[in-house]
């Protein structure tokens, strides 16, 4: 069997390039910004703000996967989103908090996490390129 037909798991490890790492860091930061703005919008304009915040998160997750052409492109902004949202759910020593105990907050948290999993699952996996990999060629 040729190397072209070998499984992606059988390929040797190649570390990502500096540009790819920078792109993933940028997607992480965009995920954090989306999580922060979504936390503000979802409570301010319920239920439209909740839908807008979740649509923005889904667009970023799926767009990251398509732009990076890998599932890691969806995982990087999802990680930034989750870290930010979990950090914002914690109460401060003064007793202040950003999220209320309403249903909209829980829908935002659970819906955003579900969207992250869905977008990482359906995101474009690494596929071999070229005409040689197509069946019948």
Backbone torsions as a table, in degrees:
resi	resn	phi	psi	omega
1	UNK	NA	136.9	-178.5
2	UNK	-77.7	167.4	178.9
3	UNK	-65.5	-27.7	-178.9
4	UNK	-66.2	-32.3	-178.3
5	UNK	-88.6	-4.0	-178.1
6	UNK	-71.0	154.3	179.2
7	UNK	-66.3	152.5	177.0
8	UNK	-64.1	-25.8	179.5
9	UNK	-73.1	-23.9	-178.6
10	UNK	-84.1	-5.8	-178.6
11	UNK	-78.2	148.9	177.7
12	UNK	-68.2	151.9	-179.5
13	UNK	-73.4	130.6	173.2
14	UNK	-121.6	122.8	180.0
15	UNK	-65.0	147.5	180.0
16	UNK	-66.2	152.4	180.0
17	UNK	-72.4	166.0	179.9
18	UNK	-64.3	-35.2	179.1
19	UNK	-67.0	-38.5	179.1
20	UNK	-68.0	-40.7	177.7
21	UNK	-63.4	-41.2	177.8
22	UNK	-64.7	-38.3	177.7
23	UNK	-64.6	-41.9	178.6
24	UNK	-66.4	-37.7	176.1
25	UNK	-65.4	-39.9	175.7
26	UNK	-62.7	-40.9	177.0
27	UNK	-65.7	-35.9	176.5
28	UNK	-61.5	-45.9	179.4
29	UNK	-65.0	-41.8	176.5
30	UNK	-61.2	-37.9	176.0
31	UNK	-63.2	-40.2	178.1
32	UNK	-65.2	-42.3	178.3
33	UNK	-64.9	-41.3	179.1
34	UNK	-65.1	-39.1	177.0
35	UNK	-64.4	-41.2	179.9
36	UNK	-67.2	-48.8	-179.5
37	UNK	-67.3	-36.2	177.0
38	UNK	-63.7	-36.2	178.0
39	UNK	-64.1	-35.3	178.7
40	UNK	-76.3	-41.7	-174.6
41	UNK	-73.4	-38.8	-174.2
42	UNK	-63.6	-32.8	178.9
43	UNK	-87.3	-22.2	-176.1
44	UNK	-79.9	-35.4	-176.3
45	UNK	-128.4	56.2	-178.4
46	UNK	-68.9	137.4	-0.8
47	UNK	-91.4	-10.1	-179.0
48	UNK	-64.0	-36.9	178.5
49	UNK	-65.9	-36.4	177.1
50	UNK	-63.8	-46.1	178.6
51	UNK	-64.0	-40.5	178.2
52	UNK	-64.2	-43.3	179.9
53	UNK	-64.6	-42.7	179.3
54	UNK	-70.1	-36.4	177.4
55	UNK	-66.4	-39.0	176.9
56	UNK	-64.4	-41.7	178.5
57	UNK	-65.4	-44.7	179.5
58	UNK	-63.3	-40.5	178.1
59	UNK	-63.1	-39.9	178.8
60	UNK	-68.1	-44.0	-178.4
61	UNK	-63.7	-49.0	-178.3
62	UNK	-71.0	-38.0	176.8
63	UNK	-64.3	-37.2	176.1
64	UNK	-64.6	-39.6	178.3
65	UNK	-65.8	-41.2	-179.8
66	UNK	-71.5	-39.0	-178.8
67	UNK	-68.4	-41.8	-179.7
68	UNK	-83.2	-12.5	-177.5
69	UNK	56.3	37.7	176.9
70	UNK	-157.1	162.8	178.1
71	UNK	-69.8	-25.6	177.9
72	UNK	-63.9	-24.3	175.7
73	UNK	-67.4	-24.1	174.5
74	UNK	-90.3	-31.4	-177.8
75	UNK	-71.8	-36.9	-177.7
76	UNK	-61.5	-52.2	177.6
77	UNK	-69.1	-30.2	178.0
78	UNK	-65.3	-38.3	177.7
79	UNK	-65.3	-42.7	176.5
80	UNK	-62.8	-39.6	179.1
81	UNK	-64.0	-48.3	-177.1
82	UNK	-64.9	-44.5	-179.5
83	UNK	-60.1	-44.1	-179.0
84	UNK	-66.9	-45.6	-176.9
85	UNK	-67.3	-40.9	178.1
86	UNK	-65.9	-39.0	176.7
87	UNK	-63.3	-37.3	-179.4
88	UNK	-75.2	-18.8	178.8
89	UNK	-78.6	-19.4	-179.2
90	UNK	-72.5	141.3	177.2
91	UNK	-81.2	152.0	177.9
92	UNK	-93.4	165.1	179.9
93	UNK	-59.3	-27.6	179.6
94	UNK	-76.2	-9.1	-178.8
95	UNK	94.7	0.5	179.5
96	UNK	-78.7	150.2	174.2
97	UNK	-153.4	158.2	-177.1
98	UNK	-92.5	-36.7	-178.6
99	UNK	-94.5	136.5	172.2
100	UNK	-86.0	176.4	-178.5
101	UNK	-94.3	28.2	-179.3
102	UNK	-87.4	172.5	179.3
103	UNK	-65.9	-32.0	179.7
104	UNK	-63.0	-38.1	179.0
105	UNK	-65.7	-42.2	178.9
106	UNK	-68.6	-37.0	176.0
107	UNK	-64.0	-38.5	177.9
108	UNK	-65.2	-46.2	-179.6
109	UNK	-64.4	-54.2	-176.4
110	UNK	-72.3	-38.1	178.6
111	UNK	-65.6	-40.1	177.8
112	UNK	-65.8	-40.0	177.3
113	UNK	-67.3	-39.4	177.2
114	UNK	-64.6	-41.2	177.5
115	UNK	-63.7	-37.2	178.4
116	UNK	-63.2	-43.0	179.2
117	UNK	-66.7	-42.8	-179.4
118	UNK	-63.3	-47.2	-177.9
119	UNK	-67.8	-34.7	177.0
120	UNK	-70.5	-30.2	180.0
121	UNK	-75.9	-43.8	-177.3
122	UNK	-90.9	-2.5	179.0
123	UNK	-61.7	157.1	-176.7
124	UNK	-65.5	118.2	174.1
125	UNK	-79.9	168.5	179.1
126	UNK	-71.6	122.3	179.6
127	UNK	-120.0	144.0	174.2
128	UNK	-66.6	149.2	-177.1
129	UNK	-112.5	160.6	175.0
130	UNK	108.3	166.3	-178.7
131	UNK	-76.5	-21.0	-176.7
132	UNK	-67.9	-24.1	-175.2
133	UNK	-87.6	-7.1	179.4
134	UNK	-79.7	144.7	178.8
135	UNK	-66.2	141.7	177.4
136	UNK	81.6	8.4	179.7
137	UNK	-115.2	NA	NA
